[in-house]
Amino acid sequence: GGGASQASAGAVTGATGASEGSGPINPASPPPSDPQLIALIVGAAQDFRRDCLADVDTKPAYQNLRQKVDNFVSTHLDKQEWIPTMIKNQLRNGLRQSVLRTPIENKLCQDIY
């Protein structure tokens, strides 16, 4: 009776080429596309992100960085002449190009690390 099921279980774990210490594969594990498994992974990732970012805005380095970015954006926008028909995406792209042309990008990276 039980010899066939033991042999097939051994074939499942042995045929995978699993490295030492990885343990046997559980044939009852849900497939990677299982919605419950995906929800579990997404939830764990969201919890991890929330925990990591929980107090970032209280850190002096973040506050310093935020102030530099706010000042840079304000200075850039002060140089722009506002026209009611102006396209916001063009304004955003101009700001992005301004950041890329100035050393602020390096300063921001230094503050982050």
Residue, then its C-alpha position, 0 to 999 in steps of 0.5 A: g500500500g504505502g510504498a507507491s505514495q512514498a516513492s512518488a513523494g520522493a520523486v517530487t522532492g528528489a527530481t527538483g534538484a533542490s540544494e541542501g537545506s532547502g527542504p522538500i517541496n510541499p505539493a500542497s503549496p499554492p501555485p504562484s498565480d494563486p490569488q490568496l498567495i498574491a494577496l498575502i505577498v502584497g499585504a506583507a510588502q505593504d506592511f514592510r513599506r509602511d513600517c520602513l516609511a513610518d517616521v521618515d518625515t521626522k528625520p533631519a536628513y529628510q527635512n533638509l532634503r525636502q527644504k532643498v527641493d521646495n526651495f529649488v522648485s520655488t526658485h524655478l517657478d518664480k522664473q516662469e511667466w504664468i500664462p493661463t493657457m500653459i500646459k502643466n506637463q510642459l511646465r513639469n518637463g521644464l522643471r525636470q530638465s532644470v533639475l537635470r542641468t543643475p548640481i542639485e541632483n548631486k546634492l540631493c543624492q548626497d543628502i539621501y545617502 
